[in-house]
């Protein structure tokens, strides 16, 4: 159960970090303002996802832990990526001996192991970074264990603690406060943790589940409290380090060597030195002005490969230039009359929405609720006098309406779309030069005429609309928010849904989106079956890449 949960949830959490990578990059000012933390963390996590996907379906937790350790080590990029690899390694090792299902004690033990491994890897831990957040959530998990809390309550508690700890980072690290940001690596870690926990607990956001309010004085959620500490400044000065180059590479030792002496040598070459792994395979990272001397020394001890040398000064100036460019573009471009914000769970969905004229796509969906603050920030980012929000999920509607109410500088309305295909139809309904009121009316009417369906896998026992028992692992066909079809095969359940909808009311066109769990071959097989069963139905097929839902579709 634990092994399956990790294999299911890790890609979802990795995708959440990838979606936020640019936001994380802009926060990156420590140890140097080179603006690559989000990218490096995302690449590190992607390497783990690839390693996990190569395991057999029945792989146990020991094999999972090995894949996480090896994948994160081999794919670790940058200081943040290497430290993240050690955090993941510690948690994975700590879960090998866990009970199944896991308990609060298992979570606490895994985090204690992670603290030990990660802090050992860093010679000079700095307060106000990802390591501080790791230690804080471990302490919170220990408290939950002593209080005999459930594993669900414990997981929620550590996510809340993670964001609270992120919000405190500027008070612990002066360079963060000077630049008006929270720690980038810490924020990326909290995003990963939140997405993983939401997926692990099987949350369907349409049920209104979200993390409880934690900043009682302001009524903010944990993430909003962290983001409120962010007022990104363009750091024009190269003050982060006297060392220009970030050296990172994989190393295979010819024979056992003195790791402490090697670390001392790396420290003599620069700073941020890391040597992680175990004989014979290691990952090495150091900031230095003489990358050639670092490589020459390590070549005496073994083989060096996959070498990356980054000029951090150039990257820092690029980060500054990008922030200035974004600010200048926003200030210079005249506001248009009407803009759009939409929520999407998958990269394919986001691309289609953007092609249809959406200005800002907010990442969210069935595993990760965008907050009112997220949506308000998106509205403010649109350079338009009036903005229409498409929540694309019934549970996000209230947050969207709260954002519309909270916006003081623009006219904002919510078209209550429940699915992304409804948003497609709504956007097609807007005529050129439509007034704000006419656009809202046309989009609302168009969305209401769309009949939609979703196919997903049950994560707990329940019952269908007709009383048919549903067991965890069953495939469910959801028609207009009602679970009407239950089966064991995604293809057949999808066909049954479409056939039933056509029998109830015949439509002319089908828009269908493949999720991240459905490969191209299986998707094409499904499309062929639909065409055979419904030859008069015009099919518009795309890759939506949404998680958890292999198929989302609509009929008009």
N, C-alpha and C positions, 0 to 999 in steps of 0.2 A: 504493500500500500504506500509506504513512504517513497520507495523507489519510483513507483508509477506517478505519484504526486509531483515529485521533482522533475521527472521527464516531461510532464504535462505543463507545469507552471513555469519552469525556467525559461523556455522560449518566449512566453508571454511577457515575463518581467524584463528579459533582455530587449524585447521589442519596445517596451515602454521607455527604457533608457535611450534607445536609438532614436525614438521619436522626439525626445527632449534634448538630444545631443547638442544642438546649436545653442539652446538656452543655457545648458550647463557650460558650454565653451565660453560664453560671454562672462560668466562668473569667475573664470579662472585667472586669479592673480597671484596665487601662491602654489609652489615656491617661486615660480616666475610667471609673469603674465603672458604666457605663450598661447593661451586660448585653445587648448587641445584636450582638456580633461574629458569632456563628453565623448569626443571621438575615440579617445584611447579606451575609456571604459566600455564603450559600445563594441569596439573591435575585440576586446578581451572576452566579453560575454558571448559574442558571436562565435568565437573559437570553441567555447564550451558547448554551445548549442550544436555545433557541427560534430563534436566528439560524442555527445550524447546520442545524436541521431544515428551514429554508426553502430551502437550497441544492439544486441539481439533484444527482442521484445520482452523476454523473461529475465533480463539482467537484474541481479540483486543489488542491494544497497552498497555492497563492497565494490562491485563493478562500477556503479554510478559514481561513487566517491573517487575511484581511480580515474574515471573519465573527466570529472570536474577538475581534479588536481592536475592531470596531464594537459587537458585542453586549455585551462587558464594559464598554466605555466608557459606552454608553447606559444599561446596567442597574446600574452600580456604585452601591452604597449604603454610606454611612458611610466612615470612614477605612480600615477593613480592606478594604472592597469596592473602593475606588479603588486601593489599593496592589495588591490581587489582580489587578485589571484590567491593571495595568502589568506584573506578573510574567507573566501569560498572554500579553500582547502581545509581550513580549520573546522568550519561548519560541517562539511561533508564527512570528514573523519569522525567528528563527534556524533554523527547520526548512524554510523555503521552498526553500533551496538544498541541502538534505540529499540524500544518496544514498538509493536505495530498493532494498532495505530499509535502514533507518538503521543507523549504526554507533555505537560508543562515542564516536568523535570528533564525530559529529553531535550526540549528546546533550550532550557537553561544550560544544560551540560554542553550542548553543541556550541553555544555562544561563548561559554567559558573557554572551550578548546580553541575557538577562533581568536579570541583575545590573546591567548598564549602564543599561538602561531604567528599572528600578524605583528604583535609587538616585538617578538623575537627577531623578525625579519628587518625591522627598522632600527638602525643604531641610535638615532636621536629623534624619538617620537616628539611631535609638536602638538601642543594643545590647540583645539579649535579646528581640527581636521577630521577626516573620515575615521581615524583611529579613536578620536574622542567619542564620536557617535557610536562606534562599535562597543566601546567600553560602557557607555551609558545604557545602551539597550541590553547589554549583558547584565548589568546591575538591576535593571528593571525586571528582566526575566527571573533573576534570582529571587526578587521580592514576590513575584507571582508564584514561584515554586513554593516558597514558604507559606504563602496564603492559601495554597491548595487550589489555585485558580484552574479553570479548564484550559485546555490547549488553545481553544478558540479565543478566549479572553486574553490569554497570554500573547498570542500573535497580534491581536489588535493593540494591546498595550505597548508592545515593542515598536510598532509602526508609529504610534502617537509619540512615544519617547524619541524616536529617531528624528521626527520633524521638530520637536521641541529642542533637541540637542543641536540640530542644524541652525535653528533660530538663535541659539546662544553663541555660535562660533565667532561672530564679530566681536563679542565681548572678551574672547579668549585670545584672539590673534589680531593685533593692531592693524596689520596690512589690509585685512578684510574690512575693518571699520573705515579706514582711510579711503577705500575705494567703493564703499557703499554696497558691499556684497556679502553673502554668506559663502562658506567654503564650497567650492564647486564639486569636489569629490564627495563630500558629505551629503550634498543635495542629491547627487546622482545615486548614491547608495540608498538614500531614503526612498527615492522614486522606485528603484529596483525592489526594495523590500515591500513597499505598499502594493505594487502590482502582483508580486509573488503571493503575498498573503491573501489578497482579494481572490486570486485564482485558486489558491489552495483551499479556501473556505467555500468555494463553489458559489460565489455570490453572483446572483442575477440582478443587475442594477435596476431592473424594472420593479423589483420588490422594495426599493427604497433603502437598501442597506448601505451604510457608509460609516466612516469613522466618526466617533462622537466628538462633540465640541470640546476643545481642550484649553482654549484661552478664554476663560469665562468672563474676564473683564471686558473683552471686545466682542465676544460671540463668534470668534473666528475658529475655523477648523485648524487642525495641525499644519497642513500644508500652507494654508493662507497665512498663518502666523509666521512661517518661515519666509514666504515670499514677500511679506510686508517689510522684511529687513533688506530687501534688494532695491537699490537705486543705482544702477550700473553707471560707473564713470569711465570715461576714456582715458586710460593711463598712458600718457605720452612719454613717460620717463622709463628708461631701462634700468630699474633699480632692484629687480628681483634677485639678481645673482651676478657675481663677478665672472661666472663661467658661461660661455656662449653656446657650447654644444651639448645636446642630450645624446648620450651614447647608450644604446641598448642592443643586446644581442643574445643569442643562445650559445651555450658553451657545453661541450662534451669533454670531460676530463679524461686524459690518458691513464691516469692513476690517481688514487686518493691523494688529496693535498690539504694543506692547512687553510681552512676556510677563514679563520680569524686573521691570519697574515694577509690573505688575499683581500679581505675587506679593508684592512689597514692600508694596503697599497692603493686601493680605489679611493679611499678617503684622502690620501696624499695627492691624488690627481684632481680632486674637485670636491663636490658635495652631492647630497641626495643619493649616496651609494647604497645599492641593494644587491645582494647575492642570495637568491632563493632557489630551492630545489634540493635534490639529494644526489649523491654520487650514482651515476656519472653525469646526470643531466641537470643543468642550471640555467637560470635566467639572470643576466647581469645588467645593471642600470647604473649610470653615474653621469653627473653633469661635469664637464671638463673642458678645458681649452686645448687639450692635446689628445684627441681621440686616437691618434696613431700610436701614442705610447701605451694607452690602455690596451689596445688590440695586440701590440707587440708583446706585452707582458703575458697576456692570457694565452697567446699562441705557444709560449714556452711550456704551458701546462696541459694543453689539449687543443681541440678543434673549435674554431669559431664559425658560426653560420647565422644566417638571417640577421645581418647587421643593419641597424637603422641609426643614422646620425642626423639629428635635426638641429638647425640653427635657430635657437630659441629667441635670439634677439630679432631676427627677421620675422619670426612667427608673432612675436609680441607687437611689432610695428604693424603687421598685417591685421592683428586683432583690433588695434587702435583705429586703423584706417577704416575697417569694416564698421565699427561702432559709429565713427564720424559720418561715414557714408549713409548709414541707416538714418541717423539723425538729420543729416542735410536733405536726404530724399523726402523724408516726412515733412520737413519744414518747407521745402521748395515746391512740391507738387500740389496743385490746387485740388481742393476736395471735390469729388464727384457727387452727384445727387444721391445715388443709392448704392449701398454695398451689402455684402453678405458674409455671415459667419456660419459655419456648419460644423457639426461633430461627426467624426469618423473613427472607426476602430481599426481599419486596415489601410495599408499604403495604397492599394489599388483604388479603394473607395475615395481616398483623399485626392488622388490624381484625377479621377473623373469629376469630382466636385469642383476642383480647381479649373478644369477645362470648361466647365459650365458657367464659370464666372464667380465662384466663391473666392472672396479675398483672403480669408483666414480660416484654415481648417484646424479645429481643436481636437487633439487626440483623446479618445474616450470611447466608451461602449459598455459591453457586458462585464468587463473586469475592472474598469477604472473610471469612476465618475469624475468628470470635470466639475470643479466647484464653481460657485457664483463668481469668485474672483478670477478664475481661469477664463470664464466667458466674458466677464467685464473687460479684462485685459485685451481679449481678442477684439471686442467691439471698439475699444479705444485705439487699437492698432490699425483699424480700417480708416483710410483717409476718405471719409464720405460724410455727408450731412445727415443721412438717414441710413440705418442698418437693420437688416432683417436677420434674425437668428433662426437656424434650422437645427433643433436639438437631436432629431433622428433617433430618439429613444424616449419612451413615455416617462421614464424616471428622471430624465435630465430636464424635462419641461419646466419644473418648478425653479430649478437653478437658473435656467434661461430667462424666465419671467422676472426673477429677482434681479438678474443682471440688467435687464431692460429697464426696470424701475430705478435701479441705482445709478444708471448713466445720466449725467446732468447736462452733457455737452451736445448730445445727439438725440435725434428722434429714433427710437428703437422699438421694434415689434417682434413678436415670436410667432412664426407659423408652426403649429404643433405637429410636426412630422414625427412619426414613430419609428420609421426605418429610412435607410439611405435611399432605396428606390423611390419612396415617396418624395424625397428631396429632389431627385432627378426630375420627376414629373412637375413638381412645383416650380423649379427653375426654368423648365421649358415653357411654362405658362406665362411668363412675364414678357410683355410686349416692349419693344424699344421705346424709350422715353416715357414709360409708365410713371404715373405719380406714385408716391409712397403708399397712399391708401389703396389705389387700384392694384398695385403689385401685391400687397398683403392679401387683398380679397381674392385675386386670381390664383395665387399660390395656395391659399387655404382651401379653395374649392377644388383645385387640381389634386392636392394631396388626399383629400377626403374621398376621391373617386378611385384611388388606388387600392386594390386588394393585395395584401402581402402575405408571404409565408416564410418560415425559417425552419431549418433542420439542424438539430443539435443532439448532443448526448446527455442523458440524465445523469446527474451527479448524486442524486439521492432518490429513495423510494417515494412515490406519490401516486396520483391517479390522473387519467385523461379526463376530458370533458364528459365522456359517456360512462365514466366509472371504471374503465379498463385499468388494471393495475400497471404501474410503471415501476421498474426496478432500476437501480443504479447500473449504468452501462447500456440501457435501452436507447434506441434512436427515436427521437420524438419529432413529429411534424406539427408545427405551430401555424395555424391559419388565423390571421387577424386576432392575435393574442390568445387564442384558444388552442390547447393541446388536443388535436383531433385524431392524429395518426400515431400509432406506436408500432415499432418494428425492430429489426436487428440490422438493417442494411440501409445506408444513406441513399443509395440510388433508388431502391424500391419505395422508401418512405417519401422521397421527393416526388416520384411519379404518382404515388397515391394522392398526395396533397394536390398536385396540379390537376389530376383527373377529377378529383372531387370538386375543386373550385370551378373547373370548366363545366361540370355537370350542373352545379348550382346556378352559375351565370356565365355564359360563354364570353370569353374575351378575345381580343384580336392579337395582342402582343404580350410577350413574356420578357421581362428583364431579369437576368439571373447572374448572381455573383458567386464565384468560387472562393472559399475560405482558404486560409493558410494550410489547413490540414488535408486539403484535397489536391492531389497532383494533376498535372495537365492531362495525363492519359485517362484517369478516372473521370475527370470533368468532361472530356470529349465523349467518353462512353455514355455518360449520363445525357449529354446533349443529343446524341444519336437516338437514344431510347425515347426521349421526349418528342423528337421530330417524328418518330415512327408512331407513337401513341397519339400525338396531336398534330397531324400534318398541316392543319390550317392555321396553326399558331405561329406567328412571326417571332423568332427568338433573337434577342439582343444579349449576347453573353460577354462577360468580362471577368477578369480576376480582381476580386475585391480584397483578398488577403486578410479578411477579418479573422480573428482568433475565435476558437470554440464553436463557431457556426460554419460548418463546411459548405452550406448552401443558404443563401438568402435570395428571395425572388419576389417579383410582383407581377400581377396580371392586370391589364387594362383593356 
